[in-house]
Amino acid sequence: MACISPDGKPTESGSKMLRALQAGLKSPEEISNEAGLPLFRVRSGLRELTEAGLASQKGDRYELSPKGGEVLGASST
């Protein structure tokens, strides 16, 4: 299950991960717990979200990118 749809928007699981990142830097384990998704799905999803520019990696933690914030804001309206 992909985290980015063919049109470039986050899927339901991608949106859950982005929402988990709104509070700041988080580890994949923290994102998994907050998003209610299995860790293996979060790890692969974070790669997709990072490649799409919606999240960024800082060491072993991740944060919402400005572009991810814009996309998340647009999808919640």
C-alpha positions as CSV (number, residue, x, y, z in Angstrom):
1,M,0.0,0.0,0.0
2,A,1.5,3.3,-1.2
3,C,1.6,6.4,0.9
4,I,1.5,8.7,-2.2
5,S,-1.3,8.3,-4.8
6,P,-0.5,8.6,-8.5
7,D,-1.7,12.2,-8.5
8,G,0.9,13.1,-5.9
9,K,-1.4,13.4,-2.9
10,P,-0.9,11.4,0.3
11,T,-3.1,8.3,0.8
12,E,-5.0,7.7,4.0
13,S,-1.9,6.0,5.6
14,G,0.3,8.8,4.3
15,S,-2.0,11.4,5.8
16,K,-1.9,9.6,9.1
17,M,1.9,9.7,9.1
18,L,2.0,13.4,8.2
19,R,-0.5,14.2,11.0
20,A,1.8,12.4,13.4
21,L,4.7,14.6,12.3
22,Q,2.8,17.9,12.9
23,A,4.1,18.0,16.5
24,G,7.8,17.9,15.4
25,L,10.6,15.4,15.1
26,K,9.6,11.8,15.7
27,S,11.1,8.4,15.3
28,P,9.5,5.8,13.1
29,E,8.4,3.9,16.2
30,E,6.7,7.1,17.6
31,I,5.0,7.7,14.2
32,S,3.8,4.0,14.2
33,N,2.3,4.3,17.6
34,E,0.6,7.7,16.9
35,A,-0.7,6.8,13.4
36,G,-1.8,3.3,14.4
37,L,0.2,1.7,11.5
38,P,2.6,-1.2,11.6
39,L,6.3,-0.2,11.8
40,F,7.2,-1.8,8.5
41,R,4.5,0.3,6.8
42,V,5.7,3.5,8.5
43,R,9.4,2.8,7.5
44,S,8.5,2.3,3.8
45,G,6.0,5.2,3.9
46,L,8.6,7.6,5.3
47,R,10.9,6.8,2.4
48,E,8.0,7.7,0.0
49,L,7.0,10.8,1.9
50,T,10.7,12.0,2.0
51,E,11.2,11.3,-1.7
52,A,8.0,13.3,-2.4
53,G,9.3,16.2,-0.3
54,L,6.5,16.0,2.2
55,A,8.7,14.9,5.1
56,S,12.4,15.3,5.9
57,Q,14.8,13.2,7.8
58,K,17.1,14.5,10.6
59,G,19.3,11.7,11.7
60,D,17.1,8.8,12.7
61,R,14.0,11.1,13.1
62,Y,11.6,12.7,10.7
63,E,9.7,15.9,10.5
64,L,7.0,17.5,8.4
65,S,8.4,19.6,5.6
66,P,6.9,22.9,4.6
67,K,5.4,21.3,1.5
68,G,4.0,18.5,3.7
69,G,2.4,21.1,5.9
70,E,0.8,22.7,2.9
71,V,-0.5,19.4,1.5
72,L,-1.8,18.4,4.9
73,G,-3.6,21.7,5.4
74,A,-5.2,21.5,1.9
75,S,-6.4,18.0,2.5
76,S,-8.1,18.8,5.9
77,T,-10.2,21.7,4.5
